[in-house]
């Protein structure tokens, strides 16, 4: 019975730790947009756009 409780507690702790990056990403206001051939990530501090033309990625960033 004690082994069962430890296993459940370990799984609960793992789930909590695994969800921390998602909570952190939501807290800082990161925005993600995508369309055919373009991905754009923006925060309050920086914006990054990656476009693809003929399978060659082009990176753009601004602050």
C-alpha angles and dihedrals in degrees: 000000000000091000090053092054092049091051092051092047091049092051092048091050091048091051091050094049092045092055095052096088090053093051092047092050091052092049097059097052099246112176124204124196130172140177137160106317097353137086123182128189120184134178131171089270107038143008127210127191125186118192129180125214117177090345093303113121118225118198124206126179136174139173 
